[in-house]
């Protein structure tokens, strides 16, 4: 019982400090893609021969250095090969990282890629 009495106030205090600090004067800018660094994702041959098209939304975890750390499919095109190729291509893009109080931070952003056969 004694440990619980000490642990609960400490946890509440830490939570209050963290919440209070994050609520004070935090100005956040979103990560911005440098399109010149983005290779065009390769159209998978099987998808091309099957006339697969669609729009995919990829979530990108951007590091404080502006590099992609991880990707995830937020909204599928309905075709796994197209989704995978878009994620692979967009993961090579470089970004101006997000900032909070003028300090670069990691963040998640979303990018849409449209697959069309021309």
ChimeraX attribute file (.defattr): number of C-alpha atoms within 10 A of each C-alpha:
attribute: neighborCount
match mode: 1-to-1
recipient: residues
	/A:1	6
	/A:2	6
	/A:3	7
	/A:4	9
	/A:5	9
	/A:6	10
	/A:7	12
	/A:8	10
	/A:9	11
	/A:10	12
	/A:11	11
	/A:12	11
	/A:13	12
	/A:14	11
	/A:15	12
	/A:16	12
	/A:17	12
	/A:18	11
	/A:19	11
	/A:20	10
	/A:21	11
	/A:22	12
	/A:23	10
	/A:24	9
	/A:25	9
	/A:26	12
	/A:27	12
	/A:28	14
	/A:29	16
	/A:30	16
	/A:31	23
	/A:32	14
	/A:33	18
	/A:34	12
	/A:35	12
	/A:36	8
	/A:37	12
	/A:38	15
	/A:39	13
	/A:40	15
	/A:41	18
	/A:42	11
	/A:43	17
	/A:44	15
	/A:45	10
	/A:46	11
	/A:47	16
	/A:48	14
	/A:49	8
	/A:50	9
	/A:51	10
	/A:52	18
	/A:53	17
	/A:54	15
	/A:55	18
	/A:56	24
	/A:57	19
	/A:58	24
	/A:59	20
	/A:60	23
	/A:61	20
	/A:62	27
	/A:63	21
	/A:64	18
	/A:65	14
	/A:66	22
	/A:67	18
	/A:68	21
	/A:69	14
	/A:70	13
	/A:71	19
	/A:72	14
	/A:73	18
	/A:74	15
	/A:75	14
	/A:76	15
	/A:77	20
	/A:78	13
	/A:79	14
	/A:80	13
	/A:81	16
	/A:82	27
	/A:83	23
	/A:84	18
	/A:85	16
	/A:86	27
	/A:87	24
	/A:88	17
	/A:89	15
	/A:90	24
	/A:91	22
	/A:92	16
	/A:93	20
	/A:94	21
	/A:95	21
	/A:96	18
	/A:97	22
	/A:98	23
	/A:99	18
	/A:100	15
	/A:101	12
	/A:102	11
	/A:103	12
	/A:104	18
	/A:105	19
	/A:106	20
	/A:107	18
	/A:108	16
	/A:109	16
	/A:110	14
	/A:111	15
	/A:112	15
	/A:113	19
	/A:114	13
	/A:115	19
	/A:116	12
	/A:117	11
	/A:118	3
